[in-house]
Amino acid sequence: MQSDTLLHAANFSTLLLCMVLKFPQIFALMRAKSSAGVSFNSLLLELLGYIVFVTYQMYYDYPPPTYLEYPILIAQDAILLLLILHYNGSLKQSVLYTLLFVGGWRLLTLEKWIIDSAMSLCTFISAASKFAQLQCMWKSKDAGQVSALSWAMATFTCIARIYTTTVTTGDMQVLVRFIVMTLLNMWVLLTVLYYQRQRSSSSKKED
């Protein structure tokens, strides 16, 4: 009974947080009218990883509560990508990216070996998205408009998914992915906080 309650709490809290996970980042871009510090390549890779992951879960009829947040995250990532393209003056490219992602999603479901192969690469794709964001900050030595709150919530949801995966499907590919994502999300979060603290210290010295 206690484990069931904990499972429901983990699923509900993950879904609830994912409904607003990218909002702090979206609002940060809209306030600044700039995408400084936010890696476009990171978002593209993250979106690709989300699409592969949710397609894999649906293909094998996994319990919906274990992946229900991903369509919401995909929609939020799409909004972020549109904002970045808008602020970079490249909004017309959104049509091309939409066609590529829709075509790729259809391709995933054609054969079992395709979705299995894509899932085996999913962790590497998602990990690459985190490193792309880290590289963007390392290069500029600034977190720019990157939201620490969004990355903190992402870290928590991955931790929750480690638990829900362990007690439901036990799928090792999925479990390894969430462990890796937890560590990398935490790395990005600490990097954002470090650069934000540096910027705050510099501002105080100038004052």
C-alpha positions in Angstrom: 0.0 0.0 0.0 2.8 2.4 0.9 4.7 1.6 -2.3 1.6 2.3 -4.3 1.1 5.6 -2.6 4.7 6.6 -3.3 4.4 5.5 -6.9 1.3 7.6 -7.4 3.0 10.5 -5.7 6.0 10.2 -7.9 3.9 10.0 -11.1 1.7 12.9 -10.1 4.5 15.2 -9.0 6.5 14.5 -12.2 3.5 15.2 -14.4 2.6 18.3 -12.4 6.2 19.7 -12.6 6.5 18.8 -16.3 3.4 20.8 -17.1 5.3 24.0 -16.1 8.9 22.8 -16.3 9.9 25.0 -19.3 7.8 27.9 -18.3 10.5 29.7 -16.3 12.8 29.3 -19.4 10.1 30.5 -21.7 9.3 33.6 -19.6 13.0 34.4 -19.2 13.4 34.5 -23.0 10.2 36.6 -23.4 11.3 39.1 -20.8 14.8 39.5 -22.2 13.7 39.2 -25.8 16.9 37.4 -26.3 18.0 33.7 -26.4 21.5 34.4 -25.0 23.0 31.4 -23.3 20.3 29.0 -24.4 21.7 26.4 -26.9 19.5 25.9 -29.9 21.4 22.6 -30.7 20.7 21.4 -27.2 17.0 22.0 -27.6 16.9 20.2 -30.9 18.7 17.1 -29.5 16.5 17.2 -26.4 13.4 17.3 -28.5 14.7 14.4 -30.6 15.4 12.4 -27.5 11.9 13.1 -26.1 10.2 12.0 -29.4 12.2 8.7 -29.5 11.5 8.0 -25.8 7.8 8.6 -25.9 7.4 6.6 -29.2 9.3 3.7 -27.6 7.1 3.7 -24.5 3.9 3.9 -26.6 5.1 1.2 -29.1 5.5 -1.3 -26.3 2.3 -0.3 -24.5 4.0 0.9 -21.3 1.7 2.3 -18.6 0.7 5.9 -19.7 1.5 7.4 -16.3 5.2 6.5 -16.9 5.5 8.8 -19.9 2.5 11.1 -19.9 4.6 14.2 -19.3 6.6 13.8 -22.6 4.0 15.1 -25.0 3.8 18.2 -22.7 7.6 18.6 -22.7 7.7 18.2 -26.5 5.1 21.0 -26.8 7.1 23.3 -24.5 10.4 22.6 -26.3 8.7 23.4 -29.6 7.6 26.8 -28.1 11.2 27.4 -26.9 12.6 26.6 -30.4 10.1 29.0 -32.0 11.1 31.7 -29.6 14.8 31.2 -30.3 14.2 31.2 -34.1 12.1 34.4 -33.7 14.7 36.3 -31.7 17.4 35.1 -34.1 15.4 36.3 -37.1 15.1 32.7 -38.5 11.5 31.9 -37.9 10.9 30.7 -41.4 13.2 27.7 -40.7 10.6 26.4 -38.3 8.7 24.9 -41.3 11.7 22.8 -42.2 12.3 21.6 -38.7 8.6 20.6 -38.3 8.7 18.5 -41.5 11.9 16.8 -40.4 10.6 15.9 -36.9 7.2 14.7 -38.2 8.9 12.6 -40.9 11.4 11.2 -38.4 8.6 10.3 -36.0 6.7 8.4 -38.7 9.9 6.6 -39.6 10.4 5.4 -36.0 7.1 3.4 -36.1 7.7 1.6 -39.4 9.6 -1.4 -38.1 10.4 -2.8 -34.6 14.2 -2.8 -35.2 14.0 0.9 -36.0 12.5 2.0 -32.7 14.7 -0.5 -30.8 17.8 1.0 -32.5 16.7 4.5 -31.9 16.0 3.8 -28.2 19.5 2.4 -27.8 20.8 5.7 -29.0 18.3 7.8 -27.1 20.5 8.1 -24.0 23.5 9.4 -26.1 21.2 11.8 -27.9 19.8 13.2 -24.7 23.3 13.3 -23.1 24.6 15.2 -26.2 21.8 17.8 -25.6 23.1 18.5 -22.1 26.7 18.8 -23.2 25.6 21.2 -26.0 24.1 23.4 -23.3 27.1 23.1 -21.1 29.4 23.9 -24.0 27.3 27.0 -24.8 27.8 28.3 -21.3 31.5 27.4 -21.1 32.2 29.2 -24.3 30.5 32.4 -23.2 31.4 32.0 -19.5 27.9 33.1 -18.8 24.5 31.5 -18.1 22.7 34.2 -20.1 19.0 33.6 -20.0 19.2 30.0 -18.9 16.7 29.3 -16.1 18.1 27.5 -13.1 14.5 26.7 -11.9 13.8 24.7 -15.1 16.9 22.7 -14.7 16.2 22.0 -11.0 12.7 20.7 -11.9 14.2 18.6 -14.7 16.6 17.0 -12.2 13.8 16.2 -9.7 11.6 14.6 -12.4 14.4 12.4 -13.6 15.0 11.2 -10.0 11.3 10.5 -9.7 11.4 8.5 -12.9 14.2 6.4 -11.7 11.9 5.2 -8.9 8.8 4.8 -11.1 10.7 2.8 -13.7 12.3 0.5 -11.1 8.9 -0.4 -9.6 6.9 -0.7 -12.8 8.6 -1.8 -16.0 12.2 -2.4 -14.8 13.4 -1.6 -18.3 17.2 -1.2 -18.0 17.5 1.0 -21.1 15.0 3.4 -19.7 16.5 3.2 -16.2 20.1 3.9 -17.4 18.8 6.9 -19.4 17.2 8.5 -16.3 20.3 7.9 -14.2 22.5 9.6 -16.8 20.0 12.4 -17.3 19.8 13.0 -13.6 23.6 13.4 -13.3 23.8 15.6 -16.4 20.8 17.8 -15.4 22.5 18.4 -12.0 25.7 19.3 -13.8 24.0 21.9 -15.9 22.1 23.2 -12.9 25.3 23.7 -10.9 27.0 25.3 -13.9 24.1 27.8 -14.3 24.1 28.6 -10.6 27.9 29.1 -10.7 27.8 31.6 -13.6 24.8 33.4 -12.1 26.7 33.8 -8.9 29.7 35.1 -10.7 27.6 37.6 -12.6 25.9 38.7 -9.4 29.3 39.2 -7.7 30.6 41.2 -10.7 27.5 43.5 -10.6 28.0 44.1 -6.8 31.7 45.1 -7.4 30.7 47.5 -10.2 28.1 49.2 -7.9 
